[in-house]
């Protein structure tokens, strides 16, 4: 008799004879077998990207210390993803876009890479740094090993550019290429795009990498067959999102255009650019399209495509777009902190893609909440959002110690520019968050701040070590995560729990950070409270203002809401833009990122600890 049939026979006989214990054991056997073969939890991630951001050295002699990550260029090469960024003295490798390992290269520019350009061509990974004058061009066939070689020792000057420090004469271009971008077309031709200025536009030129002359070694000559072409410039008088300042409110400074990146999709060229400046919450990515690699290019009316002005992570400009191994598109961007220095920043990773008719989009909705990392090709409209909500916002926080003006309450305000600072950077310091009642907890993110950190560059002791504890009653504690033996720095440590747990209290127990002070900007907790999601907000009005780059959106408060997402786009099914607002702000938003002459559709949704509401009714913003 087969085993399962025999077990069922015994169970039926035991039930008939009231053999409860035997029947229970036999019933438990297949259940235990099923649990042991259960699929592991799906991989998740949260922004800022959890890598070991490096301390910047440029302000060392001014005593300004901060970690930073900016201008991310991600490329897929030989089964892995490689992340390059500004001033890191190395790069990161991942096979899943979730776990990243830092690689120390054997050959690197003395002043490090700045706003690097990447290119995969001829079985090689090329790397080019931003520069105002000729520099070497590096390449690797095995970047996982950290080994790099010179493709050419000395790139030529771009035709018609000016030597640094010299006056720009008529008919000449500024020195460069700064903020370069490299692209190889289907016919094998390579193009260079560059520019970073609030005066000059972006430029492009064909570039002959001499791929057929690899045998000449590092002395081969790279050439430019032709002259540079002026591609695009900013038009802030027409495009509200290109205006400078917080929420585009500063009209005294001309906005910057920078961060060129090219992709080809469906036979069309998408030239992406960053504006209006990395110093504020509205740093964004826009796109122009063309049917030729050097244009002419046409402004996309749905700009900006990568835009995240609200929430914990703010800013999504100057990054890269790439396709993963499953065929899903992603966009990376630079987010703003700016506490210690203007260029204190982090990196964000967002789902992206193209509609059937070619509209490019980047999804930053709940972009700093946990998302699933897809293991398949996503269907149109399929979301990666986990539905794990923010449980820690404005919750009571207590600490073992603090210094003046930096209380523990600042660690739950969803603002990376405010932070709790312990009186001592010593093992055993604690920060505890009371969630206000039992909650289903699924992930925790520990975001450190560099308050008078006193570090300038990498060092062996710049590692992050702590333990996370959880409790249902505040008396009995158990370990949620143990990083006591961590060997890397984690400025924004994201820690998904292996299994959901019902908890009320989350406690950070300090062991070590490499900074002079222990400072935590936010201890963010994600999961859910039981119950239905909030009702949809009532959208009261949506009207274009006298300056049609602006609009005013008004809705009624939803009782108990944690916050709202104002969403807009070109059509009801294309509300790709999001401005997140917490419930302690007025339920009226001045939207300042619109393009003149473009018709928009707008709606609002509410969220709390239970979930997300349905959308409000939509309203139209006429041109």
ABEGO torsion letter per residue (X at the ends): XBAAAAAAAAAAAAAAAGBAAAAAAAAAAAAAAAAAABBBBBBBBBOBBBBBBBBBAAAAAAGBBBBBBBGBBBBBBGGBBBBBBBGAGEBBBBAAGABBBBBBBABBBAAEBBGBBBBBBGGBBBBBBBBABBBBBBBBABAAAGBBBBABABBBBBBGBBBBGBBBBBGBBBBOBBGBBBBBBAAGBBBBBBEBBAABBBBBBBBBAGAAAAAAEAABBBBBBEBBBBABBBBAAABAAABBEBGGABAABBBBBBGBBBBBBGGBBBBBBBOAEAABAABBBBBBBBABAAOBBBBBAAOBABBBABEABBEABGBBBBBBAAGBBBBBBBBBAGAABAABBBBBBBBBEBBAAGBBBBBABGAABBBBBBABBBBBGBBABAGBBBAABGBBBBBABBBBGBBAAAAAAGBAABBBBBABBBBGBBBBBBAGEBBBBABBBBBBBBBGAGBBEBBAABBBBBBBBBBAAGABBBBABBAAABABBBABBBBBBABBBBBABBBBBBABBABABBBBABBBBBEBBBEBBBBBBBBABBBBBABAABBBBBBBBBBGBABBBBBBBABAABBABBBBBBAABBABBBBAABBBGBBBBBBBBBBBAAEBBBBBBBBBBBX
